[in-house]
Amino acid sequence: MMLTAAAASAQTTTWNDPMKAGYPTVQNQAWTSEIGHSYVRMPDRAEAQVRKPLWDLSRNSAGLALYFTTNSPTITVRYKISGAQTMPHMPATGVSGVDLYRIDSVGGQDFCFGSYSFGPKVQYSYSALAPSDLSGADREYHLNLPLYNTIDSLEIGVAEGSRFSFLPKRTEKPIVVYGTSIAQGACSSRPGMSWINIVRRNLSDYPVVNLGFSGNGRLEPEVLALIAEIDAEMFVLDCMPNLTQKSADEARDLVLAAVAQLRKSSDAPIILVEHAGYSNAPTNAAQLDCYTRLNRGQRQAYEQLKAQGVKDLHYVSHDELAYPSDAWVDYVHPSDLGAQRQADVLTEKIRSVRNH
Amino acid sequence: MMLTAAAASAQTTTWNDPMKAGYPTVQNQAWTSEIGHSYVRMPDRAEAQVRKPLWDLSRNSAGLALYFTTNSPTITVRYKISGAQTMPHMPATGVSGVDLYRIDSVGGQDFCFGSYSFGPKVQYSYSALAPSDLSGADREYHLNLPLYNTIDSLEIGVAEGSRFSFLPKRTEKPIVVYGTSIAQGACSSRPGMSWINIVRRNLSDYPVVNLGFSGNGRLEPEVLALIAEIDAEMFVLDCMPNLTQKSADEARDLVLAAVAQLRKSSDAPIILVEHAGYSNAPTNAAQLDCYTRLNRGQRQAYEQLKAQGVKDLHYVSHDELAYPSDAWVDYVHPSDLGAQRQADVLTEKIRSVRNH
């Protein structure tokens, strides 16, 4: 049941490097003036400030995207990656793959399927993007980059003689999400299905910065100091699933400190997100205790901050998230089913905060 | 964010082999008298009748399950597999993993998380299944077997001194599904999330036989001859996605012949399922043409058979399936999001057929 990519190989390809466009092309990236020449998520100077595991994860391209227009009937994406291609519970398409969507005439997005080959060099080949010659008008495409791998270099190939332009990075103040593996994108089947990327599509590709760091989203002050540099429309703090070793009081205090730290430099809305829970909480008392304990702590922080008069603070509870019971691939990482649920709830919350 | 399996290793384990229970223990298997001593899906004599790719796929344990009761606080499943552990778009947990659910006091099912290790030998270790000693009453567990791998041998380990019993195979006339890779379980993140296994859970674990054969579910008479041997409650024919090379007329004729072949030996209800479509149909005219062509052919067969007075024939259309636009991992294989949708629609249809 595989498609052939014959059309892509039958014609000469012209290659385009986003890094050579002459203007910033990496969407949903913060610190563009420092790192716009790369597919990373934190500036190099952060290496001296944050723990090594977090800095290493910041090299992953989670949430980043490239937007371009072309009239080519074929599109080929080839890139080099330097991390593991797969995880036991997340396929290569999600860890290391890309996802192309085409913008339709009313702003909707249509998924494009490309045949793929994985290795240190990865290639996705899209063909039969109608019409089959160069007679068509330019169409806009959005390419989601790998969730759990690091891109060393990337090129986009189109049919020789076709038009091609990278769209410049959007300049709106971004929504910034600081979170865990779940925010980074585990364990979506492909990049377009990470919950942050779904939210972004739901919001007509309004910029959303993914600062999810697998296992290392812990509300740490040195990370928040970096995040506080970003001139954001909104902050989303979604770190509870990485605080499993903390008591309720410790979780509360971390949230109190995080909000205070962001409020020193920004009045932007802050959304606090509860732990969505564990799939195995009904069969494992320790797991039930863990997420309810952390959520209790964060809820205390929220109530306390509201009582102190902190403005524009918002909350998404476990009960609002309401994952279906089979939403996870393992004990904590949502599949596409859970990611869609998380995205739907967060989209509604962001919209309601905007209308607040 | 991994859990330790310390509890499982701290005590001596007693191993139980389903093949040595003295009675059939493999759930959702047809031809039990012939193959109940194995984790395969077709009798050995089929090797001489069907194409080799289909016979090879019939060695995979898709849809098979083991039910047991125990009061052990720990459960370990260890087994040997002989196929590839993973696919680029389907993780090891789905291709080669198992999924344990615990039956609750009102018949609901709670997912249990086990830490895992993959290789030619696979092990899942479940701990902290409360209570933590052997003081508890027996609980019933259902173990879903790998979707895309072949089990050579399997054992279930429990704490020494605990009670343990395999439940005998359920004896109701099964629902039999003949289908494609999608029916076999591609590309669910874990066995419990294949659409057929979700349907089975929705129906209180009423037996559902999975005869999905990746790429090889083609309404072939030699396969239908074998299927017609099964004394089924209901048949589900879901082969359209493997008929991509056929015209509408050829698809129609295959459906007409398939229904006639089953009706020779059975009056059981038959549900015809349309192709759920392709994720990239909006961007690829050939893909749009393909699934609509096949569905047109099957619909003609359905109308013709109804006009001929064939009884108890039912239909699930593409519009009823109504996958969300991001329900697929690639162009045709549903992720957990799509599988949940397929299962919800088929569950409703099966219920309505039963009440027909």
Interface residues (C-beta under 8 A of the other chain):
Chain A: M1 L3 T86 M87 P88 H89 M90 P91 A92 T93 R102 D104 D110 F111 C112 F113 Y116 F118 A128 L129 A130 T180 S181 C187 S189 R190 G192 M193 I198 S214 G215 P241 N242 T244 Y278 S279 N280 P282 T283 N284 A285 A286 Q287 P324 S325 D326 W328 V329 D330 Y331 V332 S335 D336 L337 G338 Q340
Chain B: M1 L3 T86 M87 P88 H89 M90 P91 A92 T93 R102 D104 D110 F111 C112 F113 Y116 F118 A128 L129 A130 T180 S181 C187 S189 R190 G192 M193 I198 S214 G215 P241 N242 T244 Y278 S279 N280 P282 T283 N284 A285 A286 Q287 P324 S325 D326 W328 V329 D330 Y331 V332 S335 D336 L337 G338 Q340
